[in-house]
């Protein structure tokens, strides 16, 4: 009898100690847009009704700060790993501000080369420059180091990986990525097949990719698969791959709703949906291996 009671008590304790199952949680409502996250910070803009100015909210360590300045749309981290907001003005000029309301610091000026995209982690900048390629600028340095000659699209960076989402000659999106350890070895991570290469859309099953971001060793993106010409169809998956592994494997979880925007920080998955544009979060998203091969690791 004692052994049975002991076993029952142990089972009960194990159930209490076990982590809660992964679950979606709504963290904001009301026309959420321009979602961004980095260094444990999350930010978004929400519209408070017709005729009212948008309000930007910062969320960090459970505390929310609302500011009237709605223009800091992209988050990163400085060399001290503090959250910073980035804003582009005057063509190719970029400014950085310590979150949530620190003074502005100029990080790039001048319209000499068109700025396609940018990101910053731990003070290291990645720059996508039209007609030039993709460049790294280490924290505290004024020198830019070219890491790719490929036409830049949207770039992201962490301390472990870099990404570049471009469009190929057929009009399909191509996700390129590289590790920081081998910054000139870029590979194809994902391919879209929405275009037929003749300025038209494919028929049948269509796969589109977008909302690329990175967090730690992982590259994340959203895949939307649907039937051409059939309204109300489609599956949204958030996919990720750890490029620092010896044999990178694609993992995925199927989102319970359509995804408009995606952001990731410290493993937290955040996304807005189409219905009401509310903002949702998974703290431990249920990723599982897909068994799908990467298109090409060497690019």
N, C-alpha and C positions, 0 to 999 in steps of 0.2 A: 504493500500500500504506500509506503514511504517513497519507494523509487518511482511509483507512478505519479505521486504528487510532485516530487522533485522535477520530473520530466515535464509535467504540465506547467509548473512555475517557470522553468527555463524557456519553454515555448512561448509563454506569455511575455516574458521579458524580452525575448528576441523580437517578437512582433512589435513591442513598444520601441525598441532601440533601432529597428529598421528604418531607413530613410523613407520619407513619404514618396509616393509614386509621382512621377513627372506629370504635371498638369499645366494647362494653359491658364494664365492669369491676366485679366484686363487691368492695365495700369493708367490708361487715359482714354477719354472719349471726346468726341466733338470735332470732326474735320481735322484730324491730325495729319501733318505733312512734314517734310524735311526732317526725317528721323535720322539721327546720327549717334554713335556711341564710341567711346574709347576710354581706357584707363579707369573703368568703373563708372564713368559718367554717361548719362543718356540725356539727349535733348530732342525737342520737337516743337513745332509751331502748331497752335490750334486757333481756329477762328471762332470768335464768340458771338456770332450773329451778323446779319447783314448790316453793312455800314460801320462795323467796329474794326479797329486795327487788330492784326494778329498778335498773339501773345506767345513769347517763347518761354518754355519751361525747361529747367535743368533739374535732373534727378541724380543725386549722389548720396550713397550711404543712408538711404531712406529719407533724405531731406529734399524737399522741392523748393526751387527758387524761380520765381516768375519775373521776367524782365520785359520792358517795352521794346527794346531793340531786337527785332526779329531776324536780323540778317546774318548772324553767325550760324552757318548751316552745317559746317563740317568740324568734327572733333578729332583731336589727336592728343599726344602727350609730349611734354618738353623733356629736356635732358635730366630733370629731377623727377620724371615720371608723374608730373602733375598734369591735370587735364587742361587743354587749351582749345580755344575756338579759333577757326580760320575763316577769313572772309576775303573775297577777291573784289578789288575795285580798280577802276582806271585801266582797263585792259588787262595787262599782265602783272599788275601789282597785287601783292598778297600781304595781309596783316594778321598778326597773331595776338590773342588776348588770353591771359590767365583766367580760368573759370572761377566763379561765374561772371565777375564784373571788374576784372583787373584792367590796367592800362594797355593800350595798343602798342605793339612792337612791329616795326616794318621788317618783313622777311624777304621781300622781293619787290623791286620797282622797275619801271620802264617798259615800254611797248615794243622793245627791239625784237623779241621773239615771242610769238603768240603762245600763250600758256594754255595747253589742252586740259591738264588735270594735275592734281597734287595731293599729297598726304604727308603726315609726319608722325613718327613714333620715337619716343625717347630723344627728341631733338633732331633725329635724322630725317631729312626731307627726301621725298621722291618727287621728281618733276617730269611731267610729260610735255614735251615741247614740240609743237607742230614743225615739221620739216627737219627736225634734229634727232628725235628719238627719246629714250627714257634715261634719266640721270639720277644719280644719288649725290646728296650733299650731307656729309657727316655733321653731327652737332658741333658747333663752334668753328666750322670751316667755311670759307667763302668759295672754295673750289668745287666745281661740279664734275662728277665722274660718269661718263657714259657707260651704261650697262646693257643697252639694247638699241639697235638701229631701227627696230620695227616702229612703224607709225604708232604714236601713242593714242590710246582711247582713254578709258577711265583707269587710273592707277591707284593701288593701295599698297601699304607697307606695314609690317610689324618687325619685331626684332629677329624674326626667323624666316619670313617669306615676303615676296613681292608679287603683285599681279598687274596685268594689263589686259583689259577687255577691248578687243579691236573688231573691225568688220572686214571680212575678206572680199576678194574680187567678185564672188557670187552674191554678196549682200547678206551673208550670214555672220552672226556674232561668233567670235572665237576667243576663248579664255586662255590666256598665256600666264604662266607662273614660273617663278624661280626661287631658290632658297637664298638667304643672305650669305650662306657659306660658299655658294657657287653662283654669284650674281649675274654671270653672263651665260649661264646654261638655262635657257628658257624652254619650257615644254608646253604642248597643248594639253590642257586639262579637261576642257569641255567644248563641244561644238553644237551650234544651233542648226536646225534644218527648216527654217521658216520660208526661205526664198528658193525659187527654182533657178536662179541665175539669169533670168530674163526679165527682171523688174516685175516679176509676178510672184504670187504666193503659191506654195505647194498645195496639192489636194491630199485628202486622206488625213493621216495622223501628222500633226505638226509639233515640233519641240522648239521652244524658245528658252533662252537663258538670259539672266540679268541679275541686278541687285548684288553684284559681286562685292565682297568685303573679306577681310582677313583678321584673324585674332590668334595670337600665339603662333603655333606651328601650322594652324589650319587655314586653308582657303575655303571660303563659303560662297555659294551662289544659289539662286532660285531657278528651278526648272519648271516650266509650264508646258504640259502636254495636253493637246486638245484635238478635236476633230474639225477639220476645215468646213466652214459653212454650217455648222451645227451649234446653235446658241445653247448656252447653259452647260456645255461640256467642258471638261478640263480637270486636271489634277495638278496641284502645286506641291512640289517637293523642295525642301531645303537640303542641299547636298554639301558635303565637306570632304576634304582630303588632307591628311597630314603629310606634307612633302618631305619632312625630315626623316621619315621612316625609310628603312632599307627597301621595303616593298610597299609603296603607298597604296592604300585601298580606299575606294569611294564608300562613304557612309551616307545615309539619308534618313530623313523622317518626313512623313506625309503630313502637311499642315492641315488642320481641320477647317480651313477657310482659304479664300483667295488672298494672295499676298501682293500688296502694292509696293511696300518698301521693307527692306531688311537691314538690321544693324546687329552687331554682335560685340560684346565686351565681356572679358573674363569668363567666357563660356556661356553667358546669358544670351538667348536668342530673342530678339525683339522684332516685331513686324506689325504693320498696319494692314487692315483689311478693307475691302471695298464698301461693305455695308456700314455706313456711318463714319468710315475712316477712323475707327477706334484703334488704340494701340494695345498690343498683347505681348506677353512675355512667357518664355519657358526658361526656368532656371536650370533644369536638367532635361533637355530635350531628348526624347527616346530615339537617338540615332542607332541605326543598325547597318551592318555591311550589306551592300547591294550585289556584290559579286561582279559588278561591271568593271571592265578594264578601262584604264585611262587611254584616251586616243593616241597620245604620243608623249613620252617622257622627255625625249630629246628634241629640242627645237632650235 
